[in-house]
Each structure stands twice: as structure tokens, then as C-alpha cells.
């Protein structure tokens, strides 16, 4: 699963990007991602991964109705993950874990120009359209 975090301020909206610091995708800027553990719902994994990777614990969470998909030629599988959207209060601070070396809050345009994995920019554009430029649909809210 993947999660895009949005911080809304009076002047603009920012999206959180993290710089990976693991053997897979080292130095790649991306939004939060991770696996779903056995017995866990995808939205529960989203909340857990947000907490593990950023220390953020309190956020309204929505299904974006978008999916990340990656084909691994080495392992010959297709990874398809639901993408969630979380709204972060300005007072919450980011505390990175060992998986990331840096983070930044950026505009959606800068995020689209920065992400490295093909397809991420389309996900970000859809989230900007449906979760920033208009109020999110309440039936997409989880919990």
C-alpha cells in the first residue's frame, strides 16, 4: 500500500516526499509505501506505515481510489497497491525512521517533478484534483 500525506495551510497545500535510504530504491524520492502484514487491512497498514516511517499518528485517512503498480522483471511479478490520502495537521512533526535519509514538504507540481517511479506523478495529479482542489468524498474516508 502507499500513502500520500497532505499538509494544508492558509496559503497552500504541500505533499510529503521521503528520500529512501535502503538497498531497494536508495536515494529515490517517493511518498510512503509498505507491505500489508498478515491479517491486516490495507488501511491499517497505511496507518502503521505512516507511524513507522514518519512518527505521525493522528490523521484523517481516505482511500484515493488510485493504485500504484510496479512490474519487477527480476522477480517476474506485478505489485499493485492501493493508495491512501492522509491530512496532516501543521503542528505534527516528521520523525524519520531508518528507511529514509531526508524528507520535504513540497507543492504538488514540485512533487510531480521530483518523484522517480513512473506512475507516481499520475497518482499525485489525481490526488490533487480530488483531495486538494475539492473536498474529499466522505464515503472514501476510512475508520
Buried (B, 14 or more C-beta within 10 A) or exposed (E): BBBBBBBEEEEEBBBBBBBBBEEEBEEBBBBBBBEBEEEBEBBBBBBBBBBEBBEBEEBEBBBBEBBBEEEEEEEEEEEEBBBBBBBBEEEBEBEBEEBBEEBBBBEBEBBBEBBEBEEBBEBBBBBBEBBBEEEBEEEBEBE
